[in-house]
Amino acid sequence: MISVIICCNIPLMQVNGPERERLLKASEVAAILGVTRQTLYRWQATGRIPLPFRGTENNYRYWTIQDVEQMRRSIPRRWLRKEVA
């Protein structure tokens, strides 16, 4: 199955098979950073983190590993759980 992933309502890539493995859902990113999904959504709304890709079939938010690494570097450590920082 091929899904079109969009960012800012512009199709960016088609994802099929192993390429999908490189995209992380909001719940996965939240677990990595040690925050809630609601916190991610709030940071997204205020521009503190990169905009996610959006799945056209399910409208899920997806971030790349590089996005998560950028978030970990740019978000103040006091906002993250101690074991993540």
C-alpha positions as CSV (number, residue, x, y, z in Angstrom):
1,M,0.0,0.0,0.0
2,I,1.3,3.5,-0.8
3,S,0.3,6.5,1.3
4,V,1.0,10.1,0.3
5,I,2.5,12.1,3.2
6,I,1.9,15.8,3.1
7,C,3.5,18.8,5.0
8,C,1.7,22.1,5.1
9,N,-0.9,20.6,2.6
10,I,1.8,20.0,0.0
11,P,2.6,16.4,-1.0
12,L,6.2,15.6,-0.1
13,M,6.7,11.9,-0.6
14,Q,5.1,8.6,-1.2
15,V,5.9,6.1,1.5
16,N,5.9,2.4,1.0
17,G,7.5,-0.4,3.0
18,P,10.8,0.3,4.8
19,E,10.7,4.1,4.1
20,R,7.6,4.3,6.4
21,E,9.8,2.9,9.2
22,R,11.7,6.2,9.3
23,L,8.7,8.3,10.3
24,L,7.5,8.5,13.9
25,K,3.9,9.1,15.1
26,A,3.2,11.7,17.8
27,S,2.9,9.0,20.5
28,E,6.3,7.7,19.6
29,V,7.9,11.1,19.5
30,A,6.3,12.0,22.9
31,A,7.6,8.8,24.4
32,I,11.2,9.6,23.1
33,L,11.1,13.1,24.5
34,G,9.3,12.1,27.7
35,V,6.3,14.4,27.2
36,T,2.6,14.0,26.4
37,R,1.1,14.1,22.9
38,Q,-0.8,17.2,24.0
39,T,2.5,18.9,24.8
40,L,3.8,18.1,21.3
41,Y,0.6,19.5,19.8
42,R,1.0,22.7,21.9
43,W,4.6,23.1,20.9
44,Q,3.6,22.6,17.3
45,A,0.9,25.2,17.5
46,T,3.3,27.7,19.0
47,G,6.1,27.0,16.5
48,R,8.5,25.5,19.0
49,I,9.0,22.3,17.0
50,P,9.2,21.5,13.3
51,L,5.8,21.0,11.5
52,P,5.0,17.3,11.1
53,F,4.2,15.5,7.9
54,R,0.5,14.6,7.7
55,G,-0.9,11.3,6.4
56,T,-3.6,11.7,3.9
57,E,-5.4,8.5,4.8
58,N,-5.4,9.0,8.5
59,N,-4.3,12.6,9.1
60,Y,-1.8,11.4,11.7
61,R,1.2,13.5,12.4
62,Y,4.6,12.1,11.4
63,W,8.1,13.4,12.2
64,T,11.5,12.1,11.0
65,I,14.3,11.0,13.2
66,Q,16.1,14.2,12.2
67,D,13.2,16.3,13.4
68,V,13.2,14.5,16.8
69,E,17.0,15.1,17.1
70,Q,16.4,18.8,16.3
71,M,13.7,18.9,19.0
72,R,15.9,17.3,21.6
73,R,18.6,19.9,20.9
74,S,16.3,23.0,20.7
75,I,13.9,22.3,23.6
76,P,15.1,23.5,27.0
77,R,16.1,20.5,29.2
78,R,13.8,21.7,32.0
79,W,10.8,21.0,29.7
80,L,11.9,17.4,29.3
81,R,11.9,14.6,31.8
82,K,15.3,14.3,33.5
83,E,16.0,10.8,32.2
84,V,15.6,12.0,28.6
85,A,17.7,15.2,29.0
